[in-house]
């Protein structure tokens, strides 16, 4: 079933993030994709997340499509102006890539090319508006297209740390839906009660909210996130589980799978993030019952 149809069906969806390699050897990328075929509803291909130079997301998504997966291509507003972004959207259509997700993009100071010049010609909302315009046969300059696109658009909900931040995120989500977003992806969930508030407040938007589930790798990673990432609240109980486990990676997989199961009653789906541990995706899926 196509991604757009799956969303309309109201079924709980499972998406796996698939980071492209930093190079041209796609053997591991393809191997991981083959292990996911038939087990996930879609695979999200990030567009140089955290400003790390990698193989093109459009190329990665095309490879996944050839492997029988339903790709979602992320478009990052940090690196390209409106000309390049619209051109790549037309290219995505020609390549048969119909699922598009808009993100602002992390600052270049987080990446591996610190002398890169960020663009940010368009915000994520402006990008959605531009993509929706192409679907109606017109570019941002008002010029008619020779053939129009047909996309299923999505947007990312940024982190929040307090009720004021949550109100801002809700307003941004509402604006994204008005601009054409058919699904919304929430940040990694570690506090189910806090996420339940977002899930409840976004039900009136009429589009699925997909919660991110991040595979923790270590106690150090958990503590770093608590200290440095806005709104992150990984409990001491979870940290203790990892610290005292005889097999810490296996315990991290178990925690991720438990989170997937708990989210099934709260939202429209999950996005599995493994931060380079794509080989662990089948274990998470199996432990979660998929």
N, C-alpha and C positions, 0 to 999 in steps of 0.2 A: 504494500500500500504506500502511495506517495506520502511524503511528509505533510503536505498541506491537508490531505484527506485524513491522515492520522490525527492531526490536531482537531479537525472538525468533528471527529468521531467521539471525542471526549475521553478516549482511553488514556491510561497512564503511560507516558512515553519514557523511553530510556535512551539517552544519548551518551556517546563516549567521545571525549576530546582526543584528537589524534594530531600531535605536533609533528610538523614536517621536519626532516633532518637538516642539520647544518652542514650541507654538502649535497652531493648528487647521488650518493649511494642510498637507494630507496629499498634495499632488500629487507631490512628490519621493519620499515614502515609497511611494506606489502605483507610481510609475515604476520604482523599484528592485526592488520586489516582482515586477513583470511580467518583468523581466530574469532573475529567479531561477527562475521557474516551470519545472518539469521538470528542473532542474539540481541541486537540493538535496533532501534527504530531509525537512528541516524548517527552520523559521525561528524562532529564539529572540527573544522580545520582552522586553527588560529592564524591570524595574519601578523606574524612576527611579534608575538606577545612579549611583554617586558623589554621591548626594543632590542631584541636579539635577532641579528640577521640570520634568516633561514631560507630554505627553498620556498618559492612562491606558494601561497595558499591556494591560488587558482590551479596550479599544477598538482598540488597535493590532493585537492578535491577531485580533480579529473582522474587521478590514479585510483582513488577510493571508489569512484563510480565504476571504473573498469573492473574492480574487484567485487562488484555487486552490492556495495553499500550505498546508502542514501546520504550524500554529503550536504553539510551546511557550511557555506564559505563565510568566514569572518572578514569584514572590510574595516580597516583601520584608518581613521581620519588623520592620524599623526603624520603620515609619510607622503601623501599624494594630494594634489590640488583637485579642484572640481572637474577639470578636464580629464585628468588621469583616472579619477574614481568613476566617472561616467563611462569612459572608454572601457575600463575593466568590467563594469557591469554589462555592457553590451557584449564583451567577450565571454562573460559567464553565461549569458543567454545562448550564444552560439555553441558553447561547449556543453550545453544541456544542464548547466548548474543553476537550479531555480530557487534554491534556499539560501537566503542572504541574511547575515546578522551584522548590525552596525555597532562599532565601539569607538570611543574617543581615542584610546591608545595610551599606554603608560608613557611617562616622560623619558626622553632619550638618556637622561642621567642614570636610569636603571639598567641600561643595556650594555652592549659590548662595542658600540661605536659612539663614543662620547662626543666626537666632533661633528656628528650628524646634525643637520639643521631640520628641526621639526617644521611641519607645514601648517596643519590645523586650519586649512582654508574653510572647511565645513565642520560644524559640530555633528554629533551623531544624529541629532534630530533633523538637521538640514540635509544630511546624507539620506535619511529615510524619505524625506520629502522629494529629493532628487530622484531616488530609485522609484518611488511611486509615480513620479512624473514620467519616467521612461516607460512605465507600464501603461501609461495613458498616451504614449506616442509622442512625447515632447521632451526636449532637453531643457537644461536650466536657462538657456538663452532664449527659450521660446521657439526654437526651431523644430519643425516637424521631423520625425524619424522615418526612415525607410524600413518599416516593420517595427512593431513595438515589443517590449519585453513582457515576461509574465513571471513575477517573483512571489515567493512567500517570504515576507520580511520579518525580522526579529530584532529585538533591542535588549541591551544589558541594563539591569538595575544596579546602580553603584552602591557601595557600602554606606551604612549610616551608623551613628553612634549614640543618638538620643532621639526623643520624640520629634524635635524640630527637624533633624536630619531625615527621619522617616517620612515626615510630611512632605519634605522636598522631593524625596525619592518617589513618593506616590504621585505627586504632581508631574514629575518627569515621565513616569510610566504612563499616565493618562495622556500626556502630550505625544508620546511615542505611538500609542494606539491610534490617536487622531491622525498621525502622519502615515499610518499604514501598517504598523507592526501587528503581526498575527500571533506572536508569542513573545514572552519576556523571560529572560534568564536572570535569576537572582544570585547573589554572591554565595560562597560556601556556607553551608548551614552547620553550626555546631550547637546552637542554642535553639531547640525546637520551639520553646515558648515564644521567643522573640520572633522567629520566623512565622509562627502561626498568626501573629498580628498582621504582618505583611500579607500573608495569604488571605486572611479574612477581608482586609481592606481593598484588595485588588480583584475580588470576585466580581464586582460590579463592572469591571472593564470588559468582560466578555471574551477574554483571550487567556490561554493557559499560561500559568507561571511555572517555570521549570527551575527547580532548586539545584544549585551546584553542590556536589558531594566531593570534597577534596580528600584524597588518600593521604593521611599523615604518614611521614616517614620515620619520625623519631621524636623523642621528648624535646630535644633542642628545637626542632621545627615548630612544635606546638607552643613552646614558651616564647619563641621569637614572634610568632603570629599574635599571641596575646599582647605582647608588649608594643608591637609596631603597626599592626593593621587595624584600622578603625572598625569598631563594632565587633571585633572577634572575641569570643568568650568560650574558649575550650576549657572545660571544667577540670578541676584537680583530680576528680575521679577518673576521667578519661586519661589524663596524663599518668596517673598511677597505674592504670591498666597496662599502658605501654611499657612503663619503666619496670614493672615486676613480671612481665610476661617472659616465659622461657623462649618463645619465638616472637620477637617484637614485630617483624614485618607481617607475620601471619595474624597477629593481634590487630595491627592496623587495618588489614584487609577485613577482619571481622567487624571492627568498629564502622568502617565505611558501609559494609553490607547491612548492618543493623540500622544505620541512618537511612539507607534507601528504603527499607521496609517501613520504617516509622513515618516516612514522608508520603507514603502512598495514600494516606487518608487526608493529607493536608494540601496537596497541590496537583498540578497536571503532569508532572514528570520530574526526572532527575537528569543532570549532566554530570557524568563521572570525570573527575579531574585527577590525573595520577602524577603530574609533574615529572614526566620522564619515565615513569614506571608502567608504560603501556602493557608490558608483559604480565602485569598483575590484574589487568582488566577481566580476563576470563574467570579468575578466582573470585573477584568481587561479584561478578554476575552470578556465578554458581552459588555462592554463599547467600546472595539475595533472592535466589529462586528463579533466575532467568537463564 
